[in-house]
């Protein structure tokens, strides 16, 4: 109980400093590059091919 009473003044001093925080600035989205679109296409094709492969393996039962 003594520790709580000794820590309380320090907490009271640090709590008002959080009210002085900066406002949140939203990040500005960057445009997509050609490389990003290419790798998204490659990933999409790989996903579709893997789904087809799973379907073929499951349907062979």
Contact map, one row per residue, 1 for C-alpha under 8 A:
1111100000000000000000000000000000000000000000000000000000000
1111110000000000000000000000000000000000000000000000000000000
1111111000000000000000000000000000000000000000000000000000000
1111111100000000000000000000000000000000000000000000000000000
1111111110000000000000000000000000000000000000000000000000000
0111111111000000000000000000000000000000000000000000000000000
0011111111100000000000000000000000000000000000000000000000000
0001111111110000000000000000000000000000000000000000000000000
0000111111111000000000000000000000000000000000000000000000000
0000011111111100000000000000000000000000000000000000000000000
0000001111111110000000000000000000000000000000000000000000000
0000000111111111000000000000000000000000000000000000000000000
0000000011111111100000000000000000000000000000000000000000000
0000000001111111110000000000000000000000000000000000000000000
0000000000111111111000000000000000000000000000000000000000000
0000000000011111111100000000000000000000000000000000000000000
0000000000001111111110000000000000000000000000000000000000000
0000000000000111111110000000000000000000000000000000000000000
0000000000000011111110000000000000000000000000000000000000000
0000000000000001111111000000000000000000000000000000000000000
0000000000000000111111100000000000000000000000000000000000000
0000000000000000000111110000000000000000000000000000000000000
0000000000000000000011111000000000000000000000000000000000000
0000000000000000000001111100000000000000000000000000000000000
0000000000000000000000111110000000000000000000000000000000000
0000000000000000000000011111000000000000000000000000000000000
0000000000000000000000001111100000000000000000000000000000000
0000000000000000000000000111110000000000000000000000000000000
0000000000000000000000000011111000000000000000000000000000000
0000000000000000000000000001111100000000000000000000000000000
0000000000000000000000000000111110000000000000000000000000000
0000000000000000000000000000011111011000000000000000000000000
0000000000000000000000000000001111111000000000000000000000000
0000000000000000000000000000000111111100000000000000000000000
0000000000000000000000000000000011111110000000000000000000000
0000000000000000000000000000000111111111000000000000000000000
0000000000000000000000000000000111111111100000000000000000000
0000000000000000000000000000000001111111110000000000000000000
0000000000000000000000000000000000111111111000000000000000000
0000000000000000000000000000000000011111111100000000000000000
0000000000000000000000000000000000001111111110000000000000000
0000000000000000000000000000000000000111111111000000000000000
0000000000000000000000000000000000000011111111100000000000000
0000000000000000000000000000000000000001111111110000000000000
0000000000000000000000000000000000000000111111111000000000000
0000000000000000000000000000000000000000011111111100000000000
0000000000000000000000000000000000000000001111111110000000000
0000000000000000000000000000000000000000000111111111000000000
0000000000000000000000000000000000000000000011111111100000000
0000000000000000000000000000000000000000000001111111110000000
0000000000000000000000000000000000000000000000111111111000000
0000000000000000000000000000000000000000000000011111111100000
0000000000000000000000000000000000000000000000001111111110000
0000000000000000000000000000000000000000000000000111111111000
0000000000000000000000000000000000000000000000000011111111100
0000000000000000000000000000000000000000000000000001111111110
0000000000000000000000000000000000000000000000000000111111111
0000000000000000000000000000000000000000000000000000011111111
0000000000000000000000000000000000000000000000000000001111111
0000000000000000000000000000000000000000000000000000000111111
0000000000000000000000000000000000000000000000000000000011111
